[in-house]
């Protein structure tokens, strides 16, 4: 990955992660406190977000393979600012459900997963694979997940500064700022046909594991913040601080220590550091 692509992707991931961290705090407080809705309504909205993430993630991933990786990533990146803008403009239940579907709000709340936000995850992973050599992909995956988690934690902390509605406005602006960087990424352009894609069998095998993981995470992860809101009646500024700590600790846990000379070489491979020794990431 060259330096230009590295920084463009970092800006894209970073702005989305900040917005995702803000929405992780703002969304349950908007539903439970500002709109005075119950836990059942919030659970249904989270379900819309989870289903939307699954459906749109699959569609955008296929579009990236048979249409254009860059345009698919641009479309995926536009979903988060679009969904948060919808909630800025109206608080009607059906529109909030549509926003949750588009933005994948239930998945956005998982800072441990990198805070990248909803259905954009598959296309972003494919973009990293396109921009890196096979022997360096794991390193870049872990690095960007770490950075995304840290930015997501900072976004959660920023949510304490504004009301839930104001946080959605800021999330819309911040996530939209990083969107144009996609156009500058040096992604290869190709066209494929769905029935000839060799990854279909692999996707089918991983779907079983993904289903089990998704079921367990769906029962727990989206409701961590609402649990503290409903049971402990935690004020939003304090919950934002706890969300920051949780996201930061989860991101630091992604860091790995190199064991062999080859790992040190990967750490030195970050743009601008080639030949200058191990990078701080290690």
N, C-alpha and C positions, 0 to 999 in steps of 0.2 A: 504494500500500500504506500503510495507516494505521499509526500507531505500535504499537498493540496487536498487530496481526497480525505486524508486523515482529519484535517481540521474542519472540512465541510461536514463530514459525517459526525464529528464531535459536536459541532454547533447544532445540527439537526437533532441528535440524540439528547443533547443537554437541554435544549429549550422544551422539547416534548416531556422530558423527565421532570423539569421544574413545574410545568403545568399539571402533569399527572399527580405529583406530590401535593399540590394545592387542592386539586379536585378530590383526592383521597380524604382530606379533612372536610372540605366545604360541602361535598354532596350529602353525606348523612346529616350534617347539621342543617342544611337547607330543607331536607325532607322532614326531619324529626322536630326541629325547633322553629324554623322560619315558617314553614307551611303547616306545622302541627299535624303531620300525618303519622300513622302508626307503623310499627315494625313490619306488619304484613305488607303494607304498601311499599316500604323500602325493599323488602325481600323480593317482591314481584319486579320492581325496577332493576334490582341487581340481576334477576333472572333474565330480563330483557338484554342487559348488558352482556351477560355470559353467552347467551344464544347468538346475539349479534356478533360477538367476537369470533365465535366458531364459524358462523356462516360467511361473514365478510373476510375473515382470515383465509378461509379456503378459496373463496372466489378471487381475492386479490393475489394470492399465491399462484393460482392457475393463470391469471392474467399476466403476471410477471414472467411466466414461462412461455406463453404462447403469443403474447402481445409485445410488451416492452417493460423491462425491469425498471427503468427510470420513471416512466409514466405510472406504473403500478405503485411505486414507492411514493410518488407525488400524490396520487389519489389516496393512498393509505394515510399519508401525513396530513392531508386536508380534513380527515374525518374528525380529529380531536378538536381543532378550533371551530369547526362547523357545529359539532355537538354542543360544545360549551356556549357558543353564540346563541343557539336555540334556547337554552335555559336562561341566558341573559335577557332575551326578548319576551319570553312567556313562561309562566309557571303552571300552565294547564297540564293535567296529568298525562294526556296522550302525547303531547309534545315532549314532555320530560322522558316518557318511555321511548319515543323515537330517538331522542338525544342519547339515552343510555344504550340503545341498540347500535347507533353509529359510533359512539365513542368508546364502547366497551367499558363502562364505568366500573363494573364489578372486577374486571381484570386490571384496570388502571390502578386500583388500590394496592396492588402487590408490589411494594418497593423491593422486596427480596428478589423479585424476578427482573429487576433492572429498571422498573418504573417507566417502561417504554410506551405503555398505553395501548391496550386493545388489539385490534386486528392488524396493526402495522408490523407486529413482531415477525411474522414469517418472511415478509418482503425485506425487512431490515437484515435478517439473518442471511438471506440469499445475497443481498448487496455486499455484505462483508465477505462472503465466499467468493464473489466475483472479483473483489478488489484485492484479495490476498492470495498468497501461494498456499497450497495445501498444508505444508508443514508448519505454517504460522497461524492458521485459522483459529485453533483452540486458544492460543494466546490472545488474539484480538477479540475473540468472543468474550473471554473473561475480563479483558481490560475494559471493553465498552460496557459490559454489565456492571462492573465496579463503578465506572464514571457515571453511568445512568442512575445507579442507586444513590450515589452521593448527591447528585443534582436533585433527585426525587426527594431525598431527605431535606435538602434545603428548601424545596418547594413546600413541603409540609410545614416547615418552620415559618415560612413567609405567610402561610394562611392565617396565622394568628394576628396579622396586622390589619385585616379587612373583614368585613361582614361576608357571609357566604356568597351573596349576590355579587359583591365587589370582587371577590376572589375569582368568580367565573369570568368576569370581564378581563381581569389581569391574565388569567389562564388562556383566554382566547387570543389576547395580544401576544403573549410570550410564545405560545405554540405556533402562531402564524409567522412570527419573525424568522424562525428557522426553516420555514417551508421552502423559500427560494433556493436554499443551498443544494437541494436535490438536483436542480438543473445543472449544476456545475460538476457533479460527480462523474468520474470517467467510467461509467458502467458500460459494458459491452452491449451492443444492440443485436438481437437475433430474433428470429421467428421460428416457432416450433408448432407441432400439431399435437393435440392432446393425446390421441391414441398411440403416438410414438414416443411419449415421454418415458424414459427408463426409470424414473423415480416412483412410478405408481405402486410397484410392489413394495418398495421400502416404506412409502407412506402408509400402505395398508397394514404393515407389520407394526409400525410405531403407533398406529391409531388405537390399538388395544391398550398399550401402556398409557397413552395420552388420555384415554377415556377414564381409566382408573385414577390417574393423577388429578384430572379435572374434577371428578366427582368428590374426591377428598378435599381438594382446595376450595371447591365451591361451597362446601359445608362449613368452612372455617374462615378463610382469608377475607372475604368481603364483609364479614360481620365483626371483625376485630374492633374497628372504631365504633360502630353502633353499640356494641356491648358496653363499652365504657360510657357512652352517652346515656344509654337507657338504665343501666344497672347502677353505675356510680355517679351519674349526672355530672360528669366532668365538664368544666367550662372549656370552650373552644381553644383559648390560648394555651391552656395546659395540655390539652389533647394534641395540639400542634407540636408542642415541645416533645411529648412522648413519641409521637410519630417520627419526628426528626431523629431521636435517639435510636428507635427501632430500625429505621431505614439505614442509618449510618452504620450500626453494628452489623446488620445483615450484609451490607456492601463490603465492609472490611473483611468479613468472613470469606468473601470470594477471592481474596488475595492468596497467592500461593508462593511458597518458597522454592526456588530452583534447586535441583539436586545434582545436575550434571552439566558438563560444559555446554552441551547443546541448548539447555534451557537458558544459560547465561547469554548465549548468542541470540536467542529470541528476544530477550529483554533489551539487548542492544539494538534491536532492529526497528524500534520505534522511529518515526521520521525525525531526522535531525540528530539522531544519536548513534548512527552506524559507526562502529569502530571506536567508540568513546567509552566502552565499558558498560557494565550492567546499569539498567535504567532504575529509577526510584521505585517503579512498580514492583520489582523483585525484592 
